[in-house]
Amino acid sequence: MNPGVGVATLSLRHTCYNRAQNMNRSSFIAAYLANKWEVPALLRDWHEDTMNFLRHDAPKILLVVIVSFVLIRLLRAITRRTASLQAKRLPSGLRAQQVRTLASVINSVGVFAIIFVGALMVLAQLNLHLEPLLASAGIAGLAIGFGAQTMVRDFINGFFILLENQYDLSDSVRIAGVKGTVEEMSLRRTVLRDDDGTLHMVPNGEIKIVSNMTRDWAQVSLRVAVAYSEPSERVVNLLQQVGEEVRNDPAFADDIVADIQVPGIEHVGNGEADYLMLVKTRPNRQYAVSRELRRRIKESFQKNNIQPGAPGRVYVVDQGSGGGP
């Protein structure tokens, strides 16, 4: 091999290598210079976007937050004030629990609605797409509605029972086929205790008809059985006299809300006549008034020799086999 050719080849390779190194170095410098010029441009774009956001969008978001905060505070103040006023006007223990429950429900629903609407407005200012979020919320609400429709019905019906004041604590009511005194109320259920002490827990969704026996006033329909031969006018006068005595008695004057009426004979038969007395009393006071009336009627009839109605007859039938005597 010619030494001259080898030297020339090595020289050529060295030249090519140097050119390649120079080209790589030039490309790196060019890329560096390009990036050096692009970074300030990127920062400048970020700065412009930030300033635009602070000038246009940030005040709107701040306004939404402030308005939402003010509305929440105003709603809480209104519900708290309403509950305190109702508690002062109504008798203690009568509607305090219902008013507090209703105020709490209105406050919770109102706060949730304000926060939800405010969040949607803030997301719109941030240029976020709300369609997937709303679609997801609708699907989730539909699933919850199908899964808990009974509970939702209980809460909705309980809300309207409280809102319309259909019955109060200590009222005697008939709901969902049971009767008793209301001991506890909530949005989901009503607790009743009947005359023999049984406790009934009725879901509010099962309440279709409410029969309230102690709303505003109660009426006692008292039937007094007297012998058929007794003079009607005398019996009516004695009953009216007893009614006036009870009406003017300080122990029962506040319990009776109207004059006691004695319309006359209600029924005749079996050797007796039934006279009717009508007494309007305050709620839950009709039982005490009726017992006092019966006691005084008995004493008045004994004093004036008024014969009572014929006693009832009880027939006992032996249904045995007849094998014994």
Secondary structure, DSSP 8 states (H G I E B T S, - for coil): --HHHHHHHHHHHHHHHHHHHHHHHHHHHHHHHHHHHHHHHHHHHHHHHHHHIIIIIHHHHHHHHHHHHHHHHHHHHHHHHHHHHHHHHS-TTTSHHHHHHHHHHHHHHHHHHHHHHHHHHHHHHTT---HHHHHHHHHHHHHHHHHTHHHHHHHHHHHHHHHHT---TT-EEEETTEEEEEEEE-SSEEEEE-TTS-EEEEEGGG---EEESSSS-EEEEEEEEEETTS-HHHHHHHHHHHHHHHHH-TTTTTTB-S--EEEEEEEEETTEEEEEEEEEESTT-HHHHHHHHHHHHHHHHHHTT--B-----------S-S---
